[in-house]
Amino acid sequence: MKPSAFDYARPRSVAEAVEALGSTEASRVLAGGQSLIPAMNFRLAEMSLLVDICDVDGLDTVSCDAAGVRVGAAATQTRVLDDADAAQAVPGLRATLRHVGHLQIRNRGTVCGSLAHADPAAELPALALASDALIGISGPRGRREVPAADFVTGPFTTVVEDGELVTDALFRRPPSGAVTVVDEVCRRAGDFALAGLVAVVEAQDGAVRTARLVGFGLRGVPTRMRNAEDVLAGWAGDHSIEAITDAVAADTTEVFDDTHAPGWYRRDAVTALVVRTVRSVLESHEAP
Ligand SMILES: Cc1cc2nc3c(=O)[nH]c(=O)nc-3n(C[C@H](O)[C@H](O)[C@H](O)COP(=O)(O)OP(=O)(O)OC[C@H]3O[C@@H](n4cnc5c(N)ncnc54)[C@H](O)[C@@H]3O)c2cc1C
């Protein structure tokens, strides 16, 4: 199929982009187009004006400072994946982006576009939650910054309002010495996850000190797994894994149960990911 007819704007500044978005009710931001263009071709997405942000000054930047890595809304996933400074400051970015689609997708798709799209099975919104990211949004009333925990409100739904655009996301540095692990279960490499996990784990003296766990592909929004985090604090791999299984079950009471995978499978898969992750962190911590 072909998309419905639409007008196209290519602003050069954030102010121009906001003005264009506000000029009609049915406007939409175009970033990498890797999710939006297929949806338009299937006529699942229709708009009267497409506002392409790829030429907006200053939006294709990736910058590192003491707080973390700030990724502009036009920076592609490949650009961030290949940035050595970004990988050093927030290792989770590279670890996450390796799982996102394929090279061709990452060459066009943007990090902020993935956050704005808020696919429940996407890796980047989970990393944003795990790294306490701050998402910058500009609109007719100016700029605001929203913590990742408040950003995604449902499947494919965020706090971004009509007439606004995401301009950047700040992924914070993990605690010193923490290890970030991103792992997922999917049918084929590059597919969206049936169940996935972003874990930021601090270990000391052969035991977990703290763990921040975010599951994805499980339900409509990324899932902070606080029961499992509590059980893992102090875990040295010497107890039965039953406590972890029970905690993950408590964290995943609402899980997708659909044609892609039954709920019990997603729950078992993410439990296995948690156990595998914590074991691998403790093993690598023990290595001389
Ligand atoms: C074959 C295939 C496999 C894929 N596999 C994966 C995968 O494994 N994991 C994964 O996470 N993703 C995957 N993707 C999706 C990919 O990561 C997309 O690039 C991403 O979801 C959207 O980024 P984009 O820049 O292409 O956004 P677009 O497609 O341009 O936009 C997506 C949506 O977000 C909105 N939007 C985009 N940018 C902004 C902004 N700055 N402000 C406000 N709204 C905005 C658009 O209006 C639109 O509604 C895959 C895509 C394809 C085609």
The ligand as an ORCA input file, in Angstrom:
! r2SCAN-3c Opt
* xyz 0 1
  C      12.810     -4.702     10.567
  C      12.857     -3.844     11.795
  C      13.379     -4.392     12.969
  C      13.436     -3.617     14.117
  N      13.916     -4.205     15.261
  C      13.942     -3.475     16.400
  C      14.409     -4.048     17.626
  O      14.819     -5.200     17.689
  N      14.380     -3.263     18.727
  C      13.928     -1.967     18.715
  O      13.925     -1.312     19.745
  N      13.499     -1.396     17.569
  C      13.494     -2.115     16.422
  N      13.041     -1.531     15.281
  C      12.551     -0.131     15.334
  C      13.705      0.841     15.195
  O      14.538      0.842     16.321
  C      13.170      2.275     14.981
  O      14.247      2.985     14.484
  C      12.677      3.010     16.204
  O      11.649      2.329     16.868
  C      12.060      4.369     15.832
  O      13.067      5.274     15.566
  P      12.986      6.173     14.303
  O      14.037      7.229     14.473
  O      13.074      5.333     13.089
  O      11.552      6.865     14.472
  P      10.390      7.102     13.402
  O      10.033      5.821     12.721
  O      10.716      8.276     12.547
  O       9.210      7.527     14.413
  C       8.595      6.566     15.245
  C       7.508      7.271     16.061
  O       8.096      8.124     17.032
  C       7.752      9.495     16.781
  N       8.980     10.268     16.960
  C      10.197      9.986     16.446
  N      11.099     10.881     16.868
  C      10.419     11.756     17.648
  C      10.808     12.914     18.368
  N      12.069     13.335     18.388
  N       9.862     13.586     19.070
  C       8.577     13.149     19.079
  N       8.151     12.066     18.413
  C       9.073     11.373     17.703
  C       7.212      9.552     15.353
  O       6.289     10.596     15.177
  C       6.586      8.175     15.239
  O       5.318      8.185     15.847
  C      12.985     -2.258     14.098
  C      12.488     -1.704     12.916
  C      12.420     -2.487     11.782
  C      11.881     -1.869     10.519
*
